[in-house]
Amino acid sequence: MTYSPGYNSYTRINSQATTVLKVGSGVLHTITLAAAAVSAAINVYDNPTGVGTVIFSYTQGAAALAAPVTFIFDARFNTGLTIITSAANPDMTVTFS
């Protein structure tokens, strides 16, 4: 039997940044928020430049986040995977292939 891990890449993001995770097609598996300050924003794009098709957009409200929280997508992206985080610095891990 051959084992295929499927989602074999991950990246931790814990600062304000534009993070290009992959150029080309793939699958976004999960985003796990370990912590998110009030007004922390996360925008996920199907594009290696951080514009265009939005896969997911999240802004933490005024209530405290009951961390960790995992969003499961299993969503295919076509041109790339880029995440832009706000100055409120969410601490998150993204798994993808």
Secondary structure by P-SEA (a helix, b strand, c coil): ccccccccbbbbbccccccccccccccccccccccccccbbbbbbccccccccccbbbbbccccccccbbbbbccccccbbbbbbcccccccccccc
